[in-house]
Amino acid sequence: MSRLPVPAGSDFSLHNLPYGVTAREGTGHPVVRIGDHTVDLTVLAGAGLLPPEAAEVLGPGTLNGFLGGGRPVWQETRHRLLELLSTDAFDSIPAPAIRSVGDETLLLPFQPGDYVDFYSSLEHASNLGRMFRPDGDPLLPNWRHLPVGYHGRASSVVVSGTPVTRPRGQVVRGDAPPTLEPTMGLDIELEVGFVTGPGNPLGTPIDIDDAGDHIFGLVLVNDWSARDIQRWEYQPLGPFLGKSFATTVSPWVVPLDALTPFMVTPPAQDPAPLDYLEAAGDWGLDLELEVTLSSEAMRSARTAPQVISRTNFKHMYWTMAQQLAHATVNGTNVRPGDLYASGTVSGTESGQFGSLIELTWNGRDPITLPDGSARRFLEDGDEVVLRGWCEAEGVRVGFGECRGIVMPAVTMEAD
């Protein structure tokens, strides 16, 4: 039992203890969340309540130093936190360490030096293939042989709640030449990302069976996309301005150790992957996911957000372990705090698709909102919230919210 109250149905029980960073005294302080409270790890370290190896790297700033400590440090710290929060050792916690989460400003919990986005859902890849290559195979020849991905822009990874400005880029309408304009195809991508730990030396791949030593925890990811900009620019080198303007992550990093009870066997792969992509153990994750959308008018009228998608992460064709093994098989080095996103998570039914381009079938079938307006893609003032949770046998481990609101494009002189 937690010595701090945990509301019924909370995402943040003792089974979770996710890590985040809050703004205190002009800088970030690493914290863990329990119920509706945060516990300042910097204060615990200063009071001598954490393992020495953790105390050395849990000063003000981001979680990156702690992530570099590796699994033995992560596990020892987790065991100590469980002891502090569930036994009489709780009485040794200095009062300033504990705050209400409602009084906190949550910051980006880690600083990603690199960001990689994959394309790992069979259903999502097939949907887009059918949409844009209706007379061909939905999947390109490489898709079932390797987890397709690309390097994104790490500097525009932002924490939940950060407004997203509508991007501009080159757009082609019909047979007209390209023009520079705000996107009219602003979309979401429901994703799950993992955050890396100590990493590997340059030139030395990470073996797939060692992936668990390098994956610290998971976050929700909304990889916002400008579909009309992307459509014109992506050939032959892939996404650029259509993706690089913003990627939103949830503020709480859920440790892999907290998710172990919910790991499941992933989908069978055909053909069998090459040996370096064959993993021992279960690397699927039974994680329920939900997307809600609300317009500015809905919020003004206090109308509840509309659920536009519900799906589950366990159906992803390529797993986290395979993604990390493939990303480093050429010798690429991973550093603490790097972010690897799954790609859009979609199920087999239309209500399980993780992007508007699928949910509206590229605008053909618009979504009707409770205020009577229709959405093919996002409009200014729209707010999107991603949520995710694992639950079994009365135990719930959740991620909280990954929230973003669309702001108008910045006015340019030509406007």
Secondary structure, 3 states (H helix, E strand, C coil): CCCCCCCCCCCECCCCCCEEEEEECCEEEEEEEECCEEEEHHHHHHCCCCCHHHHCCCCCCCCHHHHCCCHHHHHHHHHHHHHHHHCHHHHHCCHHHEEEHHHCCEECCCCCCCEEEECCCHHHHHHHHHHHCCCCCCCCCCCCCCCCEEEECHHHEEECCCCEECCEEEECCCCCCCEEEECCCEECCEEEEEEECCCCCCCCCCCHHHHHHCEEEEEEEECCEEHHHHHHHCCCCCCCHHHHCCEEECCCEEEHHHHHHHEECCCCCCCCCCHHHCCCCCCEECCEEEEEEECHHHHHCCCCCEEEEEEEHHHCCCCHHHHHHHHHCCCCCCCCCCEEECCCCCCCCHHHCCCHHHHCCCCCCCEECCCCCEECCCCCCCEEEEEEEEEECCEEEEEEEEEEEEECCCCCCCC
